[in-house]
Amino acid sequence: MISGGTVSVEGTGWLVAAVAIAICLFPVYSYAGPAVLLDPDRQFQFAEHYFQKGECYRAIGEYERFIFFFPEARQVELARYRIGVAYLKGERYQEAIQAFERLIDEYQTSAYAIKSYLRISEAYVQLKRYDEALLNLESLMAIAPDQDIKDEALYQRGWVYLEKGLWEDAQACFDNISAQNREKYRLKQFLKELDKKKLLKRKSPSIAGLLAIVPGAGHLYCERYRDALVSFLVNCALIITAYEAFDHDNDALGGIVTFVELGFYSGNIYSAVSSAHKYNRDEKNRFLRYLKGHAKIILSLAGPEPNKALVLSCGLSF
């Protein structure tokens, strides 16, 4: 009943009672789908599915979900390792290092922790942080449970030294590998190939700089023939232009051209020295590619299956 702008609720008790009776007599239906129960094995398999397909970032998300919901599951350590590897494969090297370091902090000297040291060094090498890679491998050698792991760390240290161009340090690492594993890495053949570094052509930056006193001669020494020609022509043109300007009593123009020529001339010397360094670096990288092409290092990114022993393998062919 409506009276004076208000609603009267008198006489509505019967309506409330009817609604209550209806709720009791008629079931309330839910249209939600069937509940999906999380199972650790199925969740881990789902993460593995993305990992094997190479969808690294989706795999990382699913491994993280697995660890969150099942922190006591038997595959947690492997999931942590897979996260680091996925970051490594996705070229997010800093995140990979952090993931592997968290695994090491939690599991100390387990099989996957040991393997994580090697992966951390791999990430540091990709970042060209060679000194940190060497320190990490030194830490691994200090806690290595057996000689096989120590030799693996020595072998990897040797390769890091090769990346730095420190041939003698690299050879010292290879020489320190135990007799029991020297054949495994086929060091006799490998060191014979390494001796070929003596045949590498090198250019002296000092000689390149001295020769560059004659524009283009330094580049010619570094076998950069087009740069040598350009440097010679540009500098000669500017020198002739300055001479002609002074010869015709145009001192202002002659001064400006001379100032410009001094810049090109000094740049010619600096470029020649840089070219020598670049030549030596390219030769080193070419030789490293040759070594890597003959020493085929096989380290499975996927790692061993759960419940199986860790296997560090290295296959070489010469």
Sequence and secondary structure as in RCSB ss.txt:
>XXXX:A:sequence
MISGGTVSVEGTGWLVAAVAIAICLFPVYSYAGPAVLLDPDRQFQFAEHYFQKGECYRAIGEYERFIFFFPEARQ
VELARYRIGVAYLKGERYQEAIQAFERLIDEYQTSAYAIKSYLRISEAYVQLKRYDEALLNLESLMAIAPDQDIK
DEALYQRGWVYLEKGLWEDAQACFDNISAQNREKYRLKQFLKELDKKKLLKRKSPSIAGLLAIVPGAGHLYCERY
RDALVSFLVNCALIITAYEAFDHDNDALGGIVTFVELGFYSGNIYSAVSSAHKYNRDEKNRFLRYLKGHAKIILS
LAGPEPNKALVLSCGLSF
>XXXX:A:secstr
 EETTEE  TT HHHHHHHHHHHHHS             HHHHHHHHHHHHHHT HHHHHHHHHHHHHH TTSTT
HHHHHHHHHHHHHHTT HHHHHHHHHHHHHHHTTSHHHHHHHHHHHHHHHHTT HHHHHHHHHHHHHH SSHHHH
HHHHHHHHHHHHHHT HHHHHHHHHTS HHHHTTTTHHHHHHHHGGGGG     HHHHHHHTTSTTHHHHHTT H
HHHHHHHHHHHHHHHHHHHHHHTT HHHHHHHHHHHHHHHHHHHHHHHHHHHHHHHHHHHHHHHHHHHHS     
SS   TTS          
